[in-house]
């Protein structure tokens, strides 16, 4: 399937820089848009405090996402993706 092919490709080679850049922009953009709503901002601050991260930990999210490298993506994929053991569900 297409998803398995994409995962296999990520295991074999890191994503190209343009693809990673689009993903970073998407994640950071959605985060910043969500944070404009008071309820979302309050929930993030509360969860950060609850998890012992400090009330402003989520404010580092854009910088943390921006720092992810192509090699980071491949390293994490290789650690958590196992193509010989997966469950595929199809909705018909």
C-alpha positions as CSV (number, residue, x, y, z in Angstrom):
1,X,0.0,0.0,0.0
2,X,1.0,3.6,-0.4
3,X,1.5,4.2,3.4
4,X,3.8,1.1,3.7
5,X,5.8,2.4,0.7
6,X,6.3,5.8,2.3
7,X,7.3,4.2,5.6
8,X,9.8,2.0,3.9
9,X,11.2,5.0,2.0
10,X,11.6,6.9,5.3
11,X,13.4,3.9,6.9
12,X,15.8,3.7,3.9
13,X,16.5,7.4,3.5
14,X,15.7,10.6,5.3
15,X,13.0,12.9,3.9
16,X,14.3,15.6,1.5
17,X,14.7,19.1,3.0
18,X,11.7,20.5,1.1
19,X,9.4,17.8,2.5
20,X,10.7,18.3,6.1
21,X,10.4,22.1,5.7
22,X,6.7,21.8,4.7
23,X,6.0,19.5,7.6
24,X,7.7,21.9,10.0
25,X,5.7,24.9,8.7
26,X,2.5,22.9,8.9
27,X,3.1,21.9,12.5
28,X,4.3,25.3,13.7
29,X,1.5,27.1,11.8
30,X,-1.2,25.0,13.3
31,X,0.3,25.3,16.7
32,X,0.4,29.1,16.5
33,X,-3.2,29.3,15.1
34,X,-4.5,27.0,17.9
35,X,-2.7,29.0,20.5
36,X,-4.7,32.1,19.5
37,X,-7.8,30.6,21.2
38,X,-7.8,31.2,24.9
39,X,-9.1,27.7,25.8
40,X,-6.3,26.0,23.9
41,X,-3.7,28.2,25.4
42,X,-5.1,27.6,28.9
43,X,-5.2,23.8,28.3
44,X,-1.5,23.8,27.1
45,X,-0.3,25.8,30.1
46,X,-2.3,23.5,32.4
47,X,-0.9,20.3,30.9
48,X,2.6,21.7,30.9
49,X,2.3,22.4,34.6
50,X,0.5,19.1,35.3
51,X,3.4,17.2,33.7
52,X,5.9,19.2,35.6
53,X,7.4,20.9,32.6
54,X,6.7,24.4,33.8
55,X,3.8,26.5,32.7
56,X,5.5,27.9,29.6
57,X,7.1,24.8,28.3
58,X,4.8,24.7,25.2
59,X,6.1,28.1,24.1
60,X,9.3,26.3,23.1
61,X,7.4,24.0,20.7
62,X,8.1,26.1,17.5
63,X,11.8,26.1,18.2
64,X,11.9,22.4,19.0
65,X,10.0,21.5,15.8
66,X,12.3,23.9,13.8
67,X,15.4,22.1,15.2
68,X,14.3,18.6,13.9
69,X,16.7,17.4,11.2
70,X,16.4,14.9,8.4
71,X,18.6,12.5,10.3
72,X,16.4,12.9,13.4
73,X,13.3,11.9,11.4
74,X,15.0,8.8,10.0
75,X,16.5,7.8,13.4
76,X,13.2,8.0,15.1
77,X,11.4,6.1,12.3
78,X,14.0,3.4,12.4
79,X,13.4,3.1,16.2
80,X,9.6,2.9,16.2
81,X,8.5,1.6,12.7
82,X,8.7,-2.2,12.2
83,X,7.3,-3.2,8.8
84,X,7.3,-6.9,9.6
85,X,4.8,-6.4,12.4
86,X,1.9,-4.0,11.6
87,X,-1.9,-4.1,11.5
88,X,-3.7,-2.7,8.5
89,X,-7.3,-1.7,8.8
90,X,-9.5,-1.0,5.7
91,X,-12.8,0.8,5.7
92,X,-15.0,-0.4,2.9
